[in-house]
């Protein structure tokens, strides 16, 4: 009985010594989580719009990374099926996009994210609507997939 009394007393002491702030997340920690999510969202936007992008690789008949299809273009490659050496894409902060295609044609359009996590976006230009998933995005590399067209691109900031 004495051991039970000591354990009960110990439990009471532990419970009463806890402060409310240690039991309930502070509003500061909740704000930090929201701010981190907002920074991530801004980061995708900022990273995508920070550069004009050029191709390093371009795949056709792409399914996924396990089934990459055909490597149609590799920068500096001698056996490219298509030539994307001059292709450049710029995503502007105002929602416009400019592209110089492989033939040197200037193509303008618009773009916007299609989900809250800013990992998918749509480009609209004179050729149609293109839905793209961002597979990887950093300050030095942009990797994307258009599942509808079965293409995959890897881009870097243009020189």
C-alpha positions in Angstrom: 0.0 0.0 0.0 2.8 2.3 0.9 4.4 1.8 -2.7 1.0 2.6 -4.3 0.9 5.9 -2.2 4.4 6.9 -3.3 3.6 6.2 -7.0 0.4 8.2 -6.7 2.2 11.1 -5.1 5.0 10.9 -7.7 2.3 11.0 -10.5 0.6 14.0 -8.9 4.0 15.8 -8.7 4.8 15.1 -12.3 1.4 16.2 -13.6 1.3 19.4 -11.6 4.9 20.3 -12.5 4.1 20.3 -16.2 3.5 23.7 -17.6 0.7 24.3 -20.0 3.1 25.4 -22.8 4.7 22.0 -22.7 1.4 20.2 -23.2 -0.1 22.4 -26.0 1.9 23.5 -29.0 2.5 27.2 -28.8 1.1 29.5 -31.4 4.7 30.2 -32.3 5.3 26.6 -33.4 2.0 26.6 -35.4 3.1 29.8 -37.1 6.5 28.3 -37.9 4.8 25.3 -39.6 2.6 27.6 -41.6 5.6 29.8 -42.5 7.7 26.8 -43.6 4.9 25.7 -45.9 4.6 29.2 -47.3 8.4 29.3 -47.8 8.2 26.0 -49.7 5.5 27.3 -51.9 7.3 30.6 -52.6 10.5 28.6 -53.2 9.0 26.6 -56.1 7.6 29.8 -57.6 10.9 31.7 -57.0 13.0 28.8 -58.3 11.0 28.4 -61.5 10.9 32.1 -62.3 14.5 32.8 -61.3 16.1 31.7 -64.6 15.6 31.2 -68.2 15.9 27.4 -68.6 17.6 25.3 -71.4 17.6 21.6 -72.0 20.2 19.1 -70.9 18.1 16.0 -71.8 14.7 15.4 -73.4 12.9 12.0 -73.5 10.0 10.9 -75.6 7.8 7.9 -75.0 8.4 8.5 -71.3 6.4 6.5 -68.7 8.4 6.9 -65.5 12.0 6.8 -64.3 11.9 3.0 -64.5 10.6 3.2 -68.1 12.3 6.4 -69.4 11.5 5.9 -73.1 13.8 7.3 -75.7 16.5 9.8 -75.1 15.8 12.2 -78.0 18.2 15.0 -77.0 21.3 15.3 -74.9 23.1 18.7 -74.9 26.3 18.2 -76.8 25.2 14.8 -78.1 26.0 13.7 -81.7 23.1 11.4 -82.2 20.2 13.6 -81.1 16.8 12.9 -82.8 15.8 16.5 -82.2 18.0 19.6 -81.7 17.1 21.7 -78.6 20.4 23.6 -78.4 18.6 26.9 -78.9 15.4 26.1 -77.0 14.9 28.5 -74.0 11.9 28.8 -71.6 11.3 31.7 -69.2 8.5 31.5 -66.6 7.8 35.1 -65.6 6.5 36.2 -62.2 3.5 37.8 -63.9 2.2 34.5 -65.1 3.4 34.8 -68.7 5.9 32.4 -70.3 8.2 33.0 -73.2 9.8 30.2 -75.2 12.2 30.2 -78.1 11.8 26.9 -79.8 14.3 24.7 -81.6 13.6 26.7 -84.9 14.2 30.1 -83.2 10.5 30.9 -83.1 9.3 33.1 -80.2 6.2 31.6 -78.5 4.4 33.5 -75.8 1.8 32.1 -73.4 0.7 32.0 -69.8 1.4 29.6 -66.9 0.1 28.9 -63.5 0.3 26.3 -60.8 -2.5 23.8 -60.7 -2.2 22.5 -57.2 -1.5 24.1 -53.7 1.9 22.3 -53.3 3.1 24.0 -56.5 4.4 20.8 -58.0 2.1 20.8 -61.1 1.5 23.6 -63.5 -0.2 24.4 -66.9 1.2 26.3 -69.8 -1.2 27.7 -72.4 0.1 29.0 -75.8 -0.9 29.0 -79.4 -0.4 25.2 -79.6 -2.6 24.3 -76.7 -2.6 23.5 -72.9 0.3 21.6 -71.4 0.0 20.0 -68.0 3.4 19.4 -66.3 4.5 17.8 -63.1 7.7 19.1 -61.4 9.8 16.1 -60.5 12.8 18.1 -59.1 13.4 21.8 -58.9 16.4 23.6 -57.5 18.4 26.7 -58.3 20.6 24.6 -60.7 18.2 21.9 -62.1 14.6 21.6 -63.3 13.2 18.2 -64.0 9.6 17.8 -65.3 7.2 15.3 -66.8 4.2 15.8 -69.1 2.4 12.5 -68.6 -0.2 13.3 -71.2 2.4 13.8 -73.9 4.7 11.1 -72.5 7.7 13.5 -72.5 10.3 14.3 -69.8 12.8 17.1 -69.7 15.8 18.0 -67.6 16.8 21.7 -67.8 19.5 24.0 -66.3 19.7 27.7 -66.1 20.7 29.1 -69.6 24.0 30.7 -70.0 
